[in-house]
Amino acid sequence: MNAYRHRLVFAAACAGMLLFGIALTTLGAVLPSIIQRLGLDRTGAGSLLALMSLGILAGSVVFGPVVDRRGYKGMLLAGAVLVALGLEGIAFAPSIALLAGSAILIGFGGGVINGGTNVLVADISVEGRAAGLAYLGVFFGIGAFGMPLVLGLLRERFGDAEVVAGIGALVLPLLAYYTAIRFPEPKQPQEFPLRNAARLFRDPVLVLLGVALFFESGMEITVGGWTATYVSEELALPPERALYLLSLYWLGMTGGRLVLGWLLPRVSSSAVLLVSLGVAFAGALILIGARTTGAAGAGTLLTGVGFAAVFPVILGHVGDRYERMSGTAFGAVLVMALMGGTALPYVTGVLGDAFGLRVSLAIVPAGLVCVASIFLVARPRLRTPPTVGG
């Protein structure tokens, strides 16, 4: 019998998700100083964001089989080690090649931690999975919001490299904690239903929802990755003030998701999604057109608030539609989402080199229009039986 303690394991998952939030935002937060240090252009900087997203994609594919066959302890330990190594590389990499490798390490380790902690909380929260996962998501927001804030507060005294290296070193107590506690026993090995996964892509509703998340993921990482650089260049803000503005984005998303936990049981999720997309659209336009710090801050905050509903609502529809094979369906749409997270930040960098970031960030409101249009096409079909097993 595996006598794990629920609270200790839940705390381990929350600490891992906090680390993932920090890891996901670190590269974007220090991108202006990296551009200056290594002489990168926007295309090269966008490539770093794309490599991190590609690493997250790979980690998200790997974690499932590892959980089934080996359990959680080794997987979470490995993911945390990779994130720590990647953070140290971001801090001190002397070349673009080593910086690119660090971005991949952060992405892969973060993808493993993100997937693993979500599954872990779902496994141990049998009587309240939604509530457990909602609380877990708050810790991602704390990490994503806190990293730019901490960097902004400490960078003048210590510098970007020292702050990032210090955060990487803080992973050591987490590794000790993971080593010390018991996790649930490994699951019985199960054959991944590749045939069923392939068949799912024949259902146009699933494809539509996956494409919507392609744009959403791409926009979220684009705003998180490029906002600090954008306001530094366009508004001539010092780097620490640019980081404060970036922290508003993650604060808005975290606050929005806290409100969603109360709102969604009371209001149509489709209505919430469409209103949220409108809020994000308004925020993106304000951010792109901003000529003052106040306007940029308001636009950044509103964009984060508006983005908050998209993933929970769309994944909720996926879970409802494919209740008997939700894991496979989630995997399918998340792969599409992560592809968007890889492609759109890179495209933004390429367009930024050609036309400037104020113009290239128009990809965000354009993407929001795409998400709304796709969802409106898919919505009438959500209650119809899927064309493959649900």
N, C-alpha and C positions, 0 to 999 in steps of 0.2 A: 504494500500500500504506500502511495506517495503522499506523505503528509505535508503538503505545501500549505502555507498560510496565505489566505486570500488577500489580506491587506498588504502584506509584503510584496506579493507578486504584482498586485495592481500598482503599487508604488514604483516597482521596477519598470512596468510598462509606461507609466506617466513620465518617469525620468528619461526613458528612451525617447519618447515623443518630444519632450522638451529639447533633447539633444538634436533631434531631427529638425525641429523648428530653427534652432540656432544654425545648424549646418546649412540649411536651405537658403538662409538669408545672408550668410557671411560673405559669400563671393560678391553679391550685388552691393553689399555695404562698403566693401573695400575696393570695388572696381575703379573708382576714380584714382586712388593712389597707385593701383597696379598699372593703370594706363600710363600714368606719369613715370613710374619707376622703370617700366620695361619698354616704354615707347610704343604701346599698342595702338592700332587704329580701332575704329568701332567694329569693323568686321572681325578682327582678331578677338576683341573683347566679347562679342556676341558668340564666337566659337567656343569660348570658355563656358559660357552659360549653357550652350547646347551640349557640350561634353558632360557637364554635370547632370543635365536632364537625361542624357543617354545612359549614364551610370545608374540613375534612379530607375530607369526602365529595366535595365539588366537586373538590378537588385530586386525589383518587384516581381520579376519572373522567377528568380531563384528561391525566394524565401519559402514558398509553399511546399515544394518537395523536401526541403531541409526540415521544416516543422514536422511533417508527416513521419520522416524516417529517423531524425536525430533529436527532436525536441527543441526547446527554446534556449536553453542556457548557452550552448556553444554558438548558436546563430547570433544571439544578441551580443555576446562577447566579441565575436568576430566583427560584427557591424560597428560596434563602438570603437574598436581598435582602428578600423579603416577610416572612420570619421576623424579620429584624433590625428592619425598620420596625415590625412588630407589637410586638416587645419594647420598643422605645423608646416606643411609644404606651402600652403597659401601665404603663410607668414614670411617664410624665408627663401622661397624658390628663387634661384638666381637666373633662371632662364624660362622662356616660354614653354619649352618642352616639359620641364618639371612642374610648371604651373598647371599645364594641361593634365598631367598625370594626377596631380593633387585634386583637381576638379572632378576627375573620374572616380577617385577613391572616395571623396565626400559623397558623390552621387550614389555610388554602389552601396557603400555602407549605410547611407541614409535610406535608400530604398529597401534594404533588408530590415532595418529597424522599423521603418514606417509600416511595412506589411506585417512584420512579425508582431509588433505591439498591438496592432488592430486585431489580428487573429487571436492573440493571447487574451485580450480583454473580452472578446466575444466568447471564448472558451470558458472563462472563469465567471462570466456574468450571465449565467443561464437564465436567471429570473428577471433580468433587466438589462439586456444587451444594448438597447438603444441608449439608455441612460449612461451605462458604463462607457460606451464609445463617445457620447457627447462630452463627458468629463475628460476623457482622454484627449479629444480635440482641443479643449481649452489649453492644455499644456503645450500643444504645438503653437498656438497663438501667443502664449507667453514667451516662448523661445524666439519666435519670429519677430515679435514686437520688442523684446528686450535686447536682442543682439545689436541692432542699430543704435538703440538708446545708450547702452553701455559703451559702445565704441565712440559715440559722440561725446560722452562725458569724460572718457579717459584718454582719448587720442592725443590731446595737447600735452598731457603730462607724460604719457608712455609711448605714443606712436601706434599706428595701426598694427605693425608686425608684432610688437610686444603684447598688445591686447589679445590678438587672435591666438598667439602662441600660448598665452596664459589660459585662455578658454579651452584650448586643446589639452593642456595639462590637467584641467579639472575633470577630464574624462576618467582619470585614474581612480578616484573614489568610486565612480560608477562601476568600473570594472571589478573593484573589490566587492561591492555590494552584490553584483550579479554572481560572483563566484561563491559568496557566502550563503545565499538563500536557495531554497528548493523551488523548482518550477514543476508544473504538471508533467506527467509522464509523456513520452512521445506517443503520437497516435499510431495506429496500425498503418503500415504502408498501403497506400491506395494507388491504383493506376489512374493517372490523370486522363480524363475523358477527352482525348484529342479529337476523336470523331465528333463528339457532341459539340466541342468548341468550334470546330469548323462548320457544323450545321447551324450553329447560332447565327453566323454571319449571313445566312440566307434570309433571316428575318429582317425586313426593312426597318422595323421600329427600333430594333437593337442597334442597327447601323446608324440610324438617325441620332439616337441618343449618344452613341459613341462619338459621332462627328461633332455634336454639340459640345461634348467634353473635350474634344481635340482643341476647339477654339478657346474654351474656358481655361484650360490648363495653360495654353500658350499665352493667353492674356495675363493670367495671374503671375506667371514667371517673368513675363516681359515687364510688367509694372514693378514687380519686386526687384528685378535685376537692373533696370535702366533709370528708375526715378532719381536716385541720388546723382547719377552722372548728368541727367537732363537738367535738374535744377541748378547744379553746380555750373554748368556751361551756359545755360540760357538766362539765369537770374544772377549769376556771379556770386553765388552763395559760398561761404567757406565750407569745407568738407563736413565739419561737425554739425552745422545747421542743416545741411542737406540730409544728413543721417537722421536728424530729428524729424524732418518731414517724411522720410521713408518709414520711420517707426509709426507714424500716423496711419499708414496704409494697413499695417498688420494689426494695429489697435482697432481700426474700424472693422476689419474682418473678424477679429476675435469677439468684439462686442456684438457684432451682428449675429454671430452664431449663438451667443448666449441668449439673445432675444428670440432667436428662432426656436430654441427649445421650448419656450413658453408659447410662441405664436402658432407654430405649425399644427398643433392639435386643435386649434380653434378656428383656423382660416384655411381656405383652399390652398393647397401647396402650389397649384398652377398659378393662382392669382399672386401669391407671394413671390414666386419666381419672376413673373413678368414685371411686377412693380420693382423688384430688386434690380432687374436688368435696366429698367428706366433710371433708377438711382445711379447705377454704375455708369450709364451712358452720360448722364449729366455731369457726374464727377470727372469722367475722362475728358469731356469737352472743356470743363473749367481748368483742369490741369494743363491741357495742351495750349489753351489760350492765356494762361496765367502770365501776368507781367509783374506781379508782386508776390512776396512770400506768403501773405495771408491767403491769396487766391490759390496758390499752389498747394498750401496745406489743406484748404477746404476741399479742393478737387481730389487730392490724394486720399483723404479720410472718406469721402463719399464713395470713391471707387472701391475701397476696401469693404465698406458696408454693403454696397451693391453686389459685390462678388460673393458674399458670404453664403447666399442661399443656393447657388447653382449646383455645386457638387452634392450637398445633402438631398436636395429635391430630386435631381435626376437619378442619383443612385437609389433613392427610395423607390422611384418608379421601376427601375431595373429589378430591385429585389422583389417588388410586388408581382411583376410580370413573370419572373423566372424563379418562383419560390422553391421549386424542387431541384433546381440546378443554379442557385444564385451565385455560388462561388465561381463557377465557370463563366457565368454571364458578367460578374463583376470584373473578373480577369480580362475578359474581352474588351470591355469599354475602358478599363483603366490603361490597357496597352495603347488604345487609340488616344486617350487623354495625354499620356506621356509622350507620344509622338508629337502632339501639338506643343507640349512643353519644350521639346527639343527644337522644333522648327521655327516657331514664331519669334523667340528672342534672337535667333540668328538672323532671320529676315529683317527684324527691326534694326540690327546693327548694320547690315548691308545697306539698307535704305538710309540709315543715319549717316553713313559715310557719303552717300550720294546727295542727300537733300537736307541733312540736319535732323536732330532728334525730334524737334518740334513737329516736323512733317512726318517722320517715320512712326511716331507714336499714334498717328491716326489709325494704325492697325488695331488699336484697342476699341474705339467706338465702332469701327467696321466689323470687328469680330463679335461685338455685342449684338449688332444687327443680325449677324449670321446665326448666333445662338437663339435669339428670339424667333427668327423665321423658321429655323429647323424645329424648334419645340412646338410652334404653332402647327406645323405640318404633322408632327408626331402625335400631338395631344389627342385628336379624335380617335386614334388607333390604339391608345394605351389600354383600353378596357376590352379590346378584341383579343381572342385567343391567339397566342403566338403561332407562327407558322412551323416552329419546331418545338420540341418538348419544353413546357413551362413547369 
